[in-house]
Amino acid sequence: MSKNVVLLSTRRLPPAYFDTVREDLGDPDVTLDVVGWVAPAGPVADKVNSFTLIGPGRMPVAPPPEPAAADPTEEAPDAVIAPEAVAEPEAVVAETEVPPAAAEVPADAAGEAAATSAAPAGEGAQAQATSTTPPAAAAKPRPTGAKRVVKAVQWRARKGKKIAGRMLPKAIKTSAPVKFLRGNRASKDLGKTYWGRILTRRDVMTTIGKADVVVALDAGAIWAGWNLGQRKASTPVVLGIPAARRELDMLKAPAGNG
C-alpha cells in the first residue's frame, strides 16, 4: 500500500521537482499532496495528487491542445464545380471601351483654382493648430505656516536617510551576517503567516490529517511543521526529503518483517 506524504512549501517549485522527490523517497507510487504558499512554476496536475495554494496568485493552467492541421492536398467531399464556372473554348472576353479623355483645362484657370483652394486650407490648419494648443498649467502654491514646517522636516528626514545609507559601507550591506539576519526575519514573518493560513483552511487540515509523513521543505515552512508536530504527535513531521525517506522506511519495516 502506497504511503501519503504531505509537502509544506513556501517557495516556487518546478513540476520536475516532484519526480525527483519520488526518486529520493524510493517509492514511485507514493501519493504526494502539496500545501504551497506560492503557485508552482508550471502545471502539476499529472505530478501530484493535489496542490492546495493558500497564498497569493493563481495556479498555472495547461495550454489547450492545438487542433490538427488539415492536409491541403485533400479535396473537400462536398466540393462541386458548377458547370457554368467552366469557360467554353470559344468564349472571348469583350474588349472594354475606353472612355474619351477629359477635356483639357486651360493653364490659367487651373492655377487660379489651385490658389483659391489652398487659401482656405491654410486658414483651417492655422485655426486647428491654435485650438489644440493646451493652456499653460498654473503654478502650484508653496506651503505656508505649519505645512511648510512639516515639509521641511520630511525633506530633512529623507536626506538624512540617504546620507546614512551612503555612509554604510557596501561590504557590510552585502555581508553574510546581514543577509542572514534579513532572511531570517523575512522567514519568520512568512512562516507565521503561512501557519495562520493553514489553520483557517479546513480542507488543508483534512489533507494533513490523512498524511503518513509531513515534510517541511524550506525555512518558511518550519514553523508550520513544528506546530503540526505539537498538535498531532502520532504523525511524524520532518524537515527535508532525506528525513522523510527514513520515516517511510521505518513505516515499511514492520510489514516487511511480518
Secondary structure, 3 states (H helix, E strand, C coil): CCCEEEEEECCCCCCHHHHHHHHHHCCCCCEEEEEECCCCCCCCCCCCCEEEECCCCCCCCCCCCCCCCCCCCCCCCCCCCCHHHCCCCCCCCCCCCCCCCCCCCCHHHHHHHHHHHHHHHHHHHHHHHHHCCCCCCCCCCCCCCHHHHHHHHHHHHHHHHHHHHHHCCHHHHCCHHHHHHHHHHHHHHHHHHHHHHHHHCHHHHHHHHCCCEEEECCHHHHHHHHHHHHHCCCCCEEECHHHHHHHHHHHHHHHHHC
